[in-house]
Amino acid sequence: MTRINKKQSAAIVGAGIGGLAAAIDLRLNDFEVTVFEKLDKTGGRCHQTVIDGFKFDTGPSMLMMKEEIENLFERAGRDMTDYLKLNRLDPHSCFHFADGRRLQFTSERHKLKQEFESFQKGAGDTIDRWLADQNLLYEVGMQQFIDRNSPNYLSAFKPDNLSLLLKGMVTAPLYTSLGRYFQEKSLKDALAFSSLYIGLNPYEAPSIYNVLPYAELNKGLYFPDGGMYSIAQALTSLALDIGVEIKCDTRVKGFRSEDDRLYSVLLEDGGKIECDLAVINADLPEAYESILNEKHPLEEKFSYSCGAYLFFFGMENVPENLMHHQVFMPSCFETSMHQLFEENRISEEPTFYLCCPTKTDSTLAPSGKHAVTILVPVPSKPSTKGACDIDSRWDRIGDQLFSYIKEKLAKANLSLDEKDILFQIRINPEEQGQRFGLKNDAAFGLSHKLSLMGPLRPRNKHHRIKNLYFAGASTHPGNGIPMVIKSGRLVTQRILQDRMKEAIN
Ligand SMILES: Cc1cc2nc3c(=O)[nH]c(=O)nc-3n(C[C@H](O)[C@H](O)[C@H](O)COP(=O)(O)OP(=O)(O)OC[C@H]3O[C@@H](n4cnc5c(N)ncnc54)[C@H](O)[C@@H]3O)c2cc1C
């Protein structure tokens, strides 16, 4: 007698980068995969808006740890370069400090050492030592706390990992660990700044997030041809090429489940699609509220990343010395971060980031013109109280931020000339939250503070429904393109382990 097993079917809710990665990995493991996306296109927060021939990435603007994408294509047996062309940026970015000094980040070690040395005598050699030490953190910390389904602080107490914990390289405050190497505040601020990439207060970040500046400085910073949205397009093409079905404009409103199993996906248009398992890629805390209609067991402990206020400019021209990426620091980073994260208000001196991707890829704007994006980290729901007492209406906030930005750019000799601004578009956190379905309008999802990291972050499996899983920024391991690609791989591993256990029982 021959028994032919029907292929297992998996439904993915959301076509963000994490949803696409999970779809690809599940398909490669022989599942029939259907992705349901409420928007009219895939990519989620990795999104692009086109206005008068200017292409603006409205989410990610830089790629680190490119090996995560490369590995995904390798697992699929495809040549990534047939889908995506990544360009290495060097120098990466320029930090502009309030006192007029500038610091360039680069992967060229001798230049980086010169930059650090110019801020603090001996810091050139220290950055070498810091990078060598972080290499251990990257290799071991990544393996123990990030790259596994059951991250466990106790498992790190193996003899070979003990030194990491003893040195406080994982859980100690980030600034404490940086203070062991550098005295100059600007250098510590620049290295700690990367925590803002995941919407986390650098002054609250644990030292494992040293992996971010380490990865940037040691492994390089990348930007794809066509902008960051090309990553979403490449993963979408790969998914379709290997047989994943993607249904856009299709919102999932819930599941039909009985006891501890779900049986079908319920669509807003009334459709009901049977499946053997489902993976929710929609923002986890929002999905609990609006798709599952229940409380997450850890909900009381949830806290959120900050929001992002975005400006997009179509420019006739930009200053010659404007780089692809630059960061503008306030006179006191600590005060600015305290006002943002602790007082929940727009700081009097916010830090902000300016990106001019047309410096790398001229096709992102009509011939000879430039696209410029400015991101200001802001509280997603700012308090109207406090010393600054800023009106909570976003358009007023936008005007105030724009005046401040103009002042700072002028001081740095990088003014965007009014006559060169062809148009300006703004997107506030509320608009992003509504578009992508983000709880609390938090641009980067659940916070990455110590109490929501590793074993304390919501797991990628539902606590009761045995065939319901999660992939994406608000589950393990966390936010950012490389991490959500990992989340797709990790959830697939968990599903395969569960299937194996079921087969044995
Ligand atoms: C302004 C900004 C800047 C950033 N910069 C960077 C950067 O430079 N580098 C970097 O690596 N990362 C960056 N990030 C983070 C990165 O964008 C995210 O971590 C990543 O894109 C999140 O992917 P995801 O798969 O978790 O989910 P999402 O992108 O949130 O996708 C989830 C999808 O689910 C869909 N969905 C929701 N509800 C439903 C439903 N009921 N039915 C069907 N579909 C549903 C949504 O429409 C969405 O498409 C940035 C993020 C923001 C917002």
The ligand as an SDF file (V2000), in Angstrom:
LIG
                    3D

 53 58  0  0  0  0  0  0  0  0999 V2000
   10.9210   54.6210    9.5330 C   0  0  0  0  0  0  0  0  0  0  0  0
   11.6080   53.2680    9.6530 C   0  0  0  0  0  0  0  0  0  0  0  0
   12.9590   53.1620    9.3730 C   0  0  0  0  0  0  0  0  0  0  0  0
   13.5920   51.9190    9.4620 C   0  0  0  0  0  0  0  0  0  0  0  0
   14.9230   51.8110    9.1200 N   0  0  0  0  0  0  0  0  0  0  0  0
   15.4900   50.5930    9.0380 C   0  0  0  0  0  0  0  0  0  0  0  0
   16.7850   50.4350    8.4550 C   0  0  0  0  0  0  0  0  0  0  0  0
   17.4030   51.3960    8.0170 O   0  0  0  0  0  0  0  0  0  0  0  0
   17.3060   49.1700    8.3730 N   0  0  0  0  0  0  0  0  0  0  0  0
   16.6080   48.0710    8.8110 C   0  0  0  0  0  0  0  0  0  0  0  0
   17.1300   46.9410    8.7010 O   0  0  0  0  0  0  0  0  0  0  0  0
   15.3810   48.1870    9.3510 N   0  0  0  0  0  0  0  0  0  0  0  0
   14.7950   49.4130    9.4560 C   0  0  0  0  0  0  0  0  0  0  0  0
   13.5230   49.5430    9.9370 N   0  0  0  0  0  0  0  0  0  0  0  0
   12.8610   48.3600   10.5110 C   0  0  0  0  0  0  0  0  0  0  0  0
   12.2690   47.4350    9.4470 C   0  0  0  0  0  0  0  0  0  0  0  0
   11.5580   48.1880    8.5190 O   0  0  0  0  0  0  0  0  0  0  0  0
   11.3120   46.4690   10.1150 C   0  0  0  0  0  0  0  0  0  0  0  0
   11.9340   45.7970   11.1940 O   0  0  0  0  0  0  0  0  0  0  0  0
   10.8070   45.3920    9.1640 C   0  0  0  0  0  0  0  0  0  0  0  0
   10.5140   45.9180    7.8950 O   0  0  0  0  0  0  0  0  0  0  0  0
    9.5620   44.7930    9.7880 C   0  0  0  0  0  0  0  0  0  0  0  0
    9.1410   43.7170    9.0260 O   0  0  0  0  0  0  0  0  0  0  0  0
    8.0180   42.7290    9.5450 P   0  0  0  0  0  0  0  0  0  0  0  0
    8.0660   41.5600    8.6680 O   0  0  0  0  0  0  0  0  0  0  0  0
    8.1410   42.5170   10.9930 O   0  0  0  0  0  0  0  0  0  0  0  0
    6.6240   43.4450    9.4450 O   0  0  0  0  0  0  0  0  0  0  0  0
    5.9010   44.6190    8.6580 P   0  0  0  0  0  0  0  0  0  0  0  0
    6.8000   45.2850    7.7260 O   0  0  0  0  0  0  0  0  0  0  0  0
    5.2200   45.4280    9.6810 O   0  0  0  0  0  0  0  0  0  0  0  0
    4.8280   43.7980    7.8110 O   0  0  0  0  0  0  0  0  0  0  0  0
    3.6580   43.2800    8.3600 C   0  0  0  0  0  0  0  0  0  0  0  0
    2.6460   43.2110    7.2590 C   0  0  0  0  0  0  0  0  0  0  0  0
    1.4310   42.6670    7.7730 O   0  0  0  0  0  0  0  0  0  0  0  0
    0.3550   43.3100    7.1140 C   0  0  0  0  0  0  0  0  0  0  0  0
   -0.8580   43.1090    7.9060 N   0  0  0  0  0  0  0  0  0  0  0  0
   -1.1500   43.6430    9.1230 C   0  0  0  0  0  0  0  0  0  0  0  0
   -2.3620   43.2190    9.5410 N   0  0  0  0  0  0  0  0  0  0  0  0
   -2.8380   42.3970    8.5690 C   0  0  0  0  0  0  0  0  0  0  0  0
   -4.0480   41.6520    8.4220 C   0  0  0  0  0  0  0  0  0  0  0  0
   -5.0110   41.6710    9.3590 N   0  0  0  0  0  0  0  0  0  0  0  0
   -4.2310   40.9240    7.2830 N   0  0  0  0  0  0  0  0  0  0  0  0
   -3.2580   40.9100    6.3080 C   0  0  0  0  0  0  0  0  0  0  0  0
   -2.1090   41.6080    6.4020 N   0  0  0  0  0  0  0  0  0  0  0  0
   -1.8880   42.3190    7.5250 C   0  0  0  0  0  0  0  0  0  0  0  0
    0.8210   44.7550    7.0450 C   0  0  0  0  0  0  0  0  0  0  0  0
    0.1060   45.4920    6.0830 O   0  0  0  0  0  0  0  0  0  0  0  0
    2.2910   44.5860    6.6850 C   0  0  0  0  0  0  0  0  0  0  0  0
    2.4850   44.5610    5.2960 O   0  0  0  0  0  0  0  0  0  0  0  0
   12.8590   50.7680    9.8600 C   0  0  0  0  0  0  0  0  0  0  0  0
   11.4960   50.8830   10.1580 C   0  0  0  0  0  0  0  0  0  0  0  0
   10.8750   52.1190   10.0500 C   0  0  0  0  0  0  0  0  0  0  0  0
    9.3950   52.2090   10.3310 C   0  0  0  0  0  0  0  0  0  0  0  0
  1  2  1  0
  2  3  1  0
  2 52  2  0
  3  4  2  0
  4  5  1  0
  4 50  1  0
  5  6  2  0
  6  7  1  0
  6 13  1  0
  7  8  2  0
  7  9  1  0
  9 10  1  0
 10 11  2  0
 10 12  1  0
 12 13  2  0
 13 14  1  0
 14 15  1  0
 14 50  1  0
 15 16  1  0
 16 17  1  0
 16 18  1  0
 18 19  1  0
 18 20  1  0
 20 21  1  0
 20 22  1  0
 22 23  1  0
 23 24  1  0
 24 25  2  0
 24 26  1  0
 24 27  1  0
 27 28  1  0
 28 29  2  0
 28 30  1  0
 28 31  1  0
 31 32  1  0
 32 33  1  0
 33 34  1  0
 33 48  1  0
 34 35  1  0
 35 36  1  0
 35 46  1  0
 36 37  1  0
 36 45  1  0
 37 38  2  0
 38 39  1  0
 39 40  1  0
 39 45  2  0
 40 41  1  0
 40 42  2  0
 42 43  1  0
 43 44  2  0
 44 45  1  0
 46 47  1  0
 46 48  1  0
 48 49  1  0
 50 51  2  0
 51 52  1  0
 52 53  1  0
M  END
$$$$
